[in-house]
Amino acid sequence: MKTVAIILAAGSGSRMKSDVKKQYINIGGKPLIYYSIKAFEESVIDDIVLVVSRSDIDYVKKDIVQKYGFDKVTAVVSGGMARYHSVRLGLMAADPTCDYAFIHDGARPFVTRQIIMDALTAVKQYRACVVGMPAKDTIKIADEKGFAESTPNRDRAWIVQTPQVFSYKMILELYQRLDRDEGELMAKGINITDDAMVVEYYTDTKVRLVEGSYDNIKITTPEDIALAEAILNRR
């Protein structure tokens, strides 16, 4: 069995309102992306593929991968225009003999070895799973004018996180199909926002929900930096 982690860090992070891209912002003396790479480096994962902006490839290779001795990083590749482009490019850069692919946002620094192991156990059984947590708050579905349209049962609502984990062969084939169908999906107004949606759209495979952690936050805005520092200090 061979596993690969595709860590996505090609976004511009415009909502952070910082001169430094959010994935490289210093937290606890190290760039943000260091923590997610470290978690996969110290886990059962075999290979790591980093997907970054083309202009950042040399920096990431020298000042992150080499500097911190991340031996499992097998490729650092350029991302695409949208997230799903970057995922496809990352999958294509992986060892084609891989059995399972873990797709993870580099802006989630607090993934743990236990979360990774739990997801691996689930994907072996179900072929597709996503990490998340039950919603603490009531969720409202809004209509196109910004009014509350419906209220789903909170007992069944989950906040989805990453990693999202799949049979490598299946998810690669689906992303290649998505690439071919991109124009058709855009014409239909279908917006793919996570990897599980690709599986849900193209197949009948049910995606298993795996409990992660409320600490497994995504760093998006300046307020998240203070929260990340607090989590890091507590750990």
Order of alpha helices (4+ residues) and beta strands (2+ residues): beta-beta-beta-alpha-beta-alpha-beta-alpha-beta-alpha-beta-beta-beta-beta-alpha-alpha-alpha-beta-alpha
